[in-house]
Amino acid sequence: MIKLKGYCWSERHAIGFVRLLSASLVAFGSHAVAEDLEPRTYSNTPVGMNFLILGYSDMDGSVTANPSTQLQDAKLNIKTSVFAFSRSLDVWGRSGKFDIVLPEAHLKGSARVAGEPRERDVSGLIDPRLRFSVNLYGAPALSMAEFPSYQQDVIIGASFAVTPPLGQYDSSRLINLGNNRWSFKPELGISKRLGAVTLELSGAATFFTDNDEFYGHRVLSQNPIYQMQSHLIYAFANGIWAALDATYFEGGSTSINGVGNHDFQENTRYGATLALPLSRQHSLKLYASNGAYSRTGSEYDVVGVAWQYRFGGGI
């Protein structure tokens, strides 16, 4: 028997609980950074510009479970503060960018397990993200002086993101902010400008290493998650732009100690983004997203705000 906060489970029930939370909550944590809706990823920017970003978001969600499991009414709230830095680059004559995202969060959650209430309240770092992107076609590297003559048509770009296991993690707990494993996300995107409207489409896959210190001294493995993302962006004359965003992702089935779980994910989300320039160097971005469909995984709503300061590059 296994005892957890005064409640005794059989080994079979405890393993089932671990499997479900590993599938749902680990995926939920990664979505906070990896599967966010992000318009204008593949756009041209003058070389040498730097961006500092401070952001805050509030995420409310529920874990979507298999009806045969012991978990019911699982709800999470994650309040996240983000510091990010980005720099535009000249990559062999093509415009590129490097960015690093450092998120910190407060997670509070509750659920009923076999009819018994459980809670978790924790603060700490989420696994950071480092990403390198380059526009392979249609966006040459330009200085600030050269940039006004540039007119976008079609841009094809690629990026590669790495998430190291540096977030808060306690192997004696089922729910954590960090995942205690690496993830790698290659992506290919295309952007087409049509007057004031820009259409974007991208496809990506996220690959995971094993977490060999999972709850109960077990090894958690996860299959890749595949994602498609689209954006319809409208640029106003005064520098304001707005976007309608959508994403679809699937995959991510997990196993513990080589034993597979029935937790294939299939999710669709939609959202909106509004960017407001405050001055030549300062801007504000507001965003929100909502889950449209979830098969197995997590359903959550997100609202957030980000302040951006740009400098360098001759600005």
N, C-alpha and C positions, 0 to 999 in steps of 0.2 A: 504493500500500500504506500501511497505518497500523500503526505499531509501538506496542505497549503492554507495558511491563515485559519487554522482550526477545522478545515474541511478535508476529509479523507476521500481520495479517489483510488480506484483500482489503477494498475499500471496502464491498462488499455484506455481508460477514460483520460488519464493525464496525457498520454501520448497523442490522443486525438485532439485535445485542447491545444497542445503545443503546435501540432501541424496546422491547425486552422489559423492561429494567431501569426505563425510564421508566414503563412501565405498572404494574409490580409494586411497585417500591420506593418510588416517589412515593406510591402509594396506601397502602402499608404505613405510611409516616411520618404520613400524615394520619389514619389509623385510630387512632393512639396518642392523639390528642386528640379528633378529630371524631366517630368512630364508637364511642366507648366506651359501655358500658351504664350508664345513669345514672337510677336510680329517684328518684322524688319531685321531679322537676323542676318539676311544676305542683302545688305545695302552698301553703297559706296560711302566712304568717309575719308576726308583729307588725312594724309599720312602724318603721324606724329602727334595726333590729338589724344588726350587722356580724359578719362571719365571716372569720376567718383560718384558712387550711388549709395544712398541710404534709404532703406525701405522697411515697410511694416505691413504684415498681412495677418488676417484672421481666418482660420480654416475650421469649419465645423463639418464633421463627417460621421458616418456609421459604417461598421464592418458588415459587408454582405456575406452571409454564411450559408453553408450547406444545411438544409433543414434537419439532417440526421445528426448534426454535431451537438455538443453540449453547450455551445455559446449562443446567447440571446441578448438582444437589445444593447449591442456594443456601440458606444458613442465616444467620439474623441473631439477635443478642441485643441488646436495648436496655434498659438500666437507667436509669430516669427519676426525677428528683427534681422535685417540683412545689411551687410557692408560688402560692396563690390568695387573692383577696380578693373578698368578696361583700357587698352591702348591700341590704336590703329597702326598697322605696319605696312611696309613695302616688302612683299614676298615675291622676289624675282620679277618685279614689274607689275604684280597684281596686288590689289588691296587686300589686306588681311587684318586680323584682330586677335588679340589675346585677352582673356578675361579670367578673373578669379572671383568666386562668390563665397563669402563666409557667413553662414546663417547661424543664429542662436535662437532657441525656442523654449517656450513653456508648454508642456503637454499635460493635459488633464483628461482622463478617460474613465469610463465605467462600463460594466457589463454584468450580466448574470450568467454564471457557469453552473450548470445542473441545478438552476433555481437559486443559487447562492450569489449575493452581490459581491463584486470585486471592483476595486478602484486603483488608479495609478496617477500620481502627480509628480512630475519631474521637470527640471530645467537644465539646460546645457547646450552644447554645440550640436548642430546637425552636421553630417559629413559635408565638407566643403566641395566645391566643383572648380576644376581648372579646364579651360576650353581654348583651343586654337582653331580659328576659321580662316579660310582663304576663298576669295572669289575667283574661280577658275576662268570665267568668261564674262565679258561685258562690263567689267569694273576695274579699269587700270588704276595703279597707284598714282595719286595726284597730290600735289602740294595744295595748300590753302589758296595760293594765287591762281593755280590752274583750275581749281574745282568749279568756279562759276560757269565755265564753258562746257561742263560735262552734262550730258543729257542721257538719262537711263533709258534703255530699251529692254533687253533681256539680260539677266544676270544668272549665272549658274555658279553655285558655291558648294563648299564642303566644309565640315567641321569634325573635330574629334574632342570629346570631353572625357575627363577622368575624374572619378570621385574616390579619394582615398579614405580609409577607415579611421577618421580622426574625431568623429562625433562621440557624444556621451554613450557609453555602453556598459551594462552590468549583466554578466552572464547568468546571474541568479534571478534575473527578471525576464518576463516574457515581452514586455513592452519597453522599447528604448527609442531614443532619438537618433542614434547612430546605428549602422547596420553591421559593423565589425567585418567588413569585406570590401574589396575593390569593385568598382563597376566601370565599364568602358562603353562610350556611346559614339559610334560613327554616324554621320548624317550627311545627306545630299539634298540640296534645295535649289529651287528655281524661282526667280522673281521677274514679273513682266509688268512694265509701266504702260498704262493706257491713259494719257492725259493726266488728270488729277487722281486717277485710280491706279492702284498697284495690286496685282494678284500674286500671291505667294503659295507655294506648295513644297513640302519637304517630307522625306521619309528617313527613318532612323531605326536603329536596333540597339538595345542596351544589354550588355553581357555582364555577368556577375561571376566573381570568384566565390568559393565556398566560405561560409562562416563556420569555422571549426571549433568555436566556443559557444555554440548555441545552448540555450537553456537545457539543463540536464546532461551536460557534457556530450552533446550530440553534434553532428555535422549537418548543417543546412545547405542544400544546393538549390539553385533556381535556374530554370531555362530562360533564354532571352525574351525580352519584351520588345515587340515590334510596334512602331508608331507611324501614323500619317498625320500631318498637320497642315491646315490651310488658313489663309488670312485674306480678307478683303479690306484694303486700306484706302482711305480717302484723305488727300492732302488739301487743306484749306489755304487760302492765299496769305493769311497772316501767320503761317508757320504752325498752326494747330493741325494735328492729324488724329484721325480716329480709325479704329479697326474692329471688324467683326471676326472672331476667331473660332476655330473648331479643331478638334483632334479626335482620333480614334486609335486605340492601342489594344493589343491582344498578346497572349502568351503568358510567360512568367510562372508556369507550373513549378511546384517545389517538391523536394523530397527530403526526408530526414533519415540519415544513416542508410541512404540508398533505397528507401521505401517511398514510392511515389504517393502523392496526394492528389485528390480530385479537386484541383483549385485553378484550373485554366481560367485566365482573366480575359474579359472582353468588355471594354468600356468606351463610351463616347461622351465627349464634353464640348461645351460651347461657352463663349465668353465675349467680352468687349474690352477695348483699351482706348483711353483718351490721353493724348499728350498735349501739355500746355506749356509753351515757352514763356518764361517769366522775364528773361533778359537775354543778352547775347551768350551768357555763360550758364545760366540757371534754367532748369525746366522741371516740370512736375508731371508725373504719369499716374493715372488712376486706372485700375483694372478690376475686373470681377469675372468669375467663371462658375459654371454650374454643371453638375452631372446630368446628362440626358438619358443615359442607359448604362446599367452595370449588371453584368452577368454574375461574376464572382470576383470579389476584390473589395473596393471601398467606394462609397458614394460620399461626395463632399462638396461644399460650397466654399469659395474663396473670394474675399474682397481685400484690396490692398492699395497702398500708395507708395510712390518712390520719388525721391528728390535726386536730381542729377546735376552735377557741376562739371563743366568741361573746361579744359585748359591745355595750353601747349599747341604745337602745330601752326603757330602764326596767328592764332585767334586774337 
